[in-house]
Amino acid sequence: MRWMLGAALAVAVAGTAGAQTPRLEDPEANIVAELVVQAVEPGPAWWRVQDADTTVWILGVGDSDLPAGMTWDRRYLDKRLKGANSLIVGTRVGLKGRLRDIPLILRTINQMKTKTPLEATLSAPVRTRFVAARERIGQPAKRYAEWKGLVAGMRLMEDAQPKGRVPVVPAILTQARRERVKMVDPAQYQVAPFLKEAVATLTPALHEQCLSDAVRDVETPRNVAAARAWTRGDVKTALTGPRNFEKCLLLMGGGAELWRRVTRDQAGAIAAALGKPGHSVAIVSLRPLLAEDGVIEQLEARGLRVIGPGEAE
């Protein structure tokens, strides 16, 4: 969900009156069953791609930080970062703007705001659940009042994150910097094309649906079992965390197409790393890694064999 959240404001524009809510397309819904295995090595699950003189190690990461106090075995991470040619960071989308894009970005942000306080725009059932959720985490109505449902949902989910979370991706990046490993971010795109190409899909109904989905995720206790499973290489259980709001983001114009472009570019960066003898490391979110037409299937379509975590080094 990280890259979709980061891109949400940039790829969406406010809906026009009478616009139709599109059919939900969730490219991460269908996981390739044979890729869902138990790792042989201790710690999180790793995949790898090899040729005659190069190995690219791929660590599948979860979509959120670990709960407070939870640790994970970093021995294989530290070992594989040492002397690595590069670290491919396939967990988010970076959007590059230019000075001339500022008016376009500001217009988009303004379209995410509401003159009527948010709670007054919601249907009674959603308003009741939203108020209960924000009160439970100690947030006043004014925290969300000026935003439409999509942004209010993002804020609610962030505000509901428990204290003392254990970051995973930032820890990996920190270790890579210590080892002076070159960073490669394959998902860097210009912001303006997404703003211009986005379909007018964010109707009031869809804004409310996105907020309702965020509330549903907040109402679901953070899946400690999924986080613990990730630390133990149990891929099946690691995929069971709540993701209602994530699916909502794919309703936005261009959401599914962006997902396909990101996974294709991530696979391309991993394949390109095979061109330099030695080894590299890639980190990819689990669902984009394992989904149909995801990163692993993209690599296999290039004729590369991906070795799973069920096979020891």
N, C-alpha and C positions, 0 to 999 in steps of 0.2 A: 504493500500500500504506500510505501514512502514516496516512490517516484510519482504515483498518481496524485497523491496529496500535494506534492510540490508543483505539479503541472496544472492542478485543477483550475486555479484562477486564470491561468494563461490560455487554456484551451477552450474555455467556455465563455459564451456571451449570453446576456439575458434573453429569455424567450419572448417571442412576439405573441400578441393576443391570438388565440385560436390555434397555436402551434400544437402538433400532435406529439405525445410522448412516444419515443421510438421503442421498438422491441429491444428488450434487454439482451445484450450480447456480452457474455462473460467468458472471454477466452481462457481464463484460468480455472474454469469449472471442471474441465475434463483433464484429469491427471493420468498420465501413462502408467498403467497399473504395474508393469514389470519394473518400473523405476523406483517404486516404493518398497524399499528393503530396509533391513537392519544392518547397520554398519558392523564390520568385523573389528575394526580398530576401536580403541576407547575414544570417547569424545564425539563431537558432531560428525555428520556424514560428509565424506569427501568423494568426489568423482575425479577422473583424470582422463586426459587425452594425450596420446603419445605418437611420436613418429620415431625414426631411427636415432635421432640425437636430441630430442626435446620432449619434455613432459610439461603439460599445463595442469596444475592441481586446481580443482574447482570446489570451493566450500559453499554449500547451500546454507543460507542464513534465514532466520525467521524475520517476520515483519515488524517486530517490536523488541524493545529491550527486555532483559530478563528481570523477574521480580527481585526485590531487595533480598540480599543474602544468598542468592543462587550463584554458583560458580560453574565454570566449564573448563574442561581439560584443553589447555592451549599448547600442549607439547608439540603436536603435529603442525599447528600453525607456525609456531616459532621456528621449528625445524625447516619448514618449507619456505618461509620468508627469507631465511638466511641464504644469501648468495643468489636470490631470485633476480631474473632479468627485469621483471615488472610485476606490479599488482594491478589487475584489471578490476575496476570497481563497478560492477554491474548491478547496483542496487537502487539507483535513482536517476531521474532525468535532470540535466542541467539546462536551463534556458538562458540564452545570452541575449541581452537587449542592447540597443544602441540609443544614443540621445534622441534620434528621430522617432524612436518607438515610445517615448515617454507619454505623449498625448494618448496614444492607443491604449497603453497600459492603465493610465489614469481613468479613461472612459470605462474600461472593463471593471476596474475596482469600484467605480461609482455605481455601475449596474448591479453590483452585488449588495448594495445598500438599500434600505427601506426607510421611507419617511414615516410610515406607520410602525410603531414598536412591534418587534417580531411576534411576541406572544399574542398580540391582538389580531394577527393575520392567520393564526393556526386554527385548525379544527379543534373542537373540544377534546376529543380523545388524545390527539398528539400533544396539545397544550398541557393537559393533565400529566402525561408521562414526562414531558420535557421539564416542567416545573419541578416535579418530584426528583428528577435526575440532577438538575442543577442545584437544588436545595440540599440534596444528599452530599454533594461535594463542596458545599459552602459558597456557591457563586450567586451573586445578585442578578436580577433581571437585566440591569443596565449593561452587564458584561456582553450581552448578545443582542441588545435591543435594536441597534442600528443595522444589523446584518440580516440578509435573507438566509433561508434554511441551509444552503450548502456551506457557507462560511460559518454560520452558527454551529453546525454539526461538527466541523473541523475543530472549532474552538472547544466545544464541549468534550470531544474525545481527548484533546490534549490536556484540558483541565482535569480530566478524570484519571489521568495516569498516576499511578501510586508513587509515593515518595521513595527515594533511595533506589531507583531502578539501576540495573547493571547494564551499561551500554555494551553492545557487541561490535557493531561496525566501527564506531569511533576507536575502540580499543585495537581493532585490527589495523586501522589507519595509523594510529600512534606507533604501533610496533613496526610497521613498514617504514615509517620515517626514521625510526631508530636504526633500522638496518639499511637506510638510504636506498630503498627500493623505488624505482621509478613508478609513478602512478599513471595509469591509463584509464580515462573515463570515456567509454565509447558512446555515451548517450548525452551528447552536447548539441543542442539545436538552437536555431534562432527563434526568438519568441514571436516575432511579427507574423510569420506564415501561419502559426497555429491560431492566432487571434483572428486572422483574416479568413481562414478556411473553416473555422468552427461553425457548426450548424446552430441555428437558433433553437435550442432544445430545452433550455432551463425555464420551463413554465412555472407558475406558482405551485402547481400540483407536484412537479418534480422536486422543487425546492423543499416542499413539505415532506415528500417521500425520503429525500436524502437526510433531512433532520431526524425523521422517525427511525431511519436505519441507524443513524449515529446513536440515538437514544437506546435502541435495541442492543447495540454493542456495549454501551455503557452499563445497561441493565444486566448483561451477562457477566458474571464474575470473571476476571482475567483468568484465562485458562492456564493455571500453573502446571497442569499435567502436560500441556503442549510444549511449554517452555522447557520443562525438565526432560521431556522426550527428545527435544532437539539436542540438549547437552549430552545425551546418551546415544545419539545416532539412530533413534527410533523414528524413521521418516514418517511412517503412517500416522502416528499419534501427533507428531510435530505439525501436521497439516490440519489439525482439528480446531484451531483457534477461531474465534468469531470474526466474520469479515463481511457483515451486511453493508456497512458504509463503503467499503472497497468496491463491492459490486455496483453500488449506486453510481460511483464515479464513472463506471464504464458506460453509463447511459448518456453521458455528455457527448456532444458532437465530436467525433474524431477520437474518442477514447480507445476503442478497440483497435483502430488503425495505428494509433500511437503505440499501443502495447506491442503490436506486431513489428513495428519499426524498431522499437527498443530491443526486443529479443533478437531480431535479425542482426542488429549492429553489435550486440554483445557477443553473439556467436561468431561474427566476423572478426572481432578483436581477439577472441580466444584462438581462432584458427590462424590469425596472423602471427600470434606469439610463437607458433610452432616453427616459424621461419628462422629463429635464432637459437643456436645450440645452447643447451643448459636446461633451465626450468623457470616457469613463471607460476604465479598464483592468481586465481580469479575468485571473486566473491559474487554470488548471484542469489537473489531471493528465491526461496524454495519453489513457490508456485510458478513463476516464469521459467525456472530451470526445468521443471518436471512436467509442465502442461503439454498437451498436444500442440504441436507446432511451436513449442517453446525452445529454449536454448539448446537442450540436448538433442531434440529432434532436428533442429537446424544444423547442428554440427554433423549429425549422422547423414543428413541430406547432402553434405559436402564430401561424403565418403570417408569420414573420420570415425573411428571406433571409440566410443566412450565407455570406459571401464567404471563400473559402479562400486559403491562402498561395501557391497557384499563380497568383494574380492580383495584379499589382502595385497599389500604392496609387494 
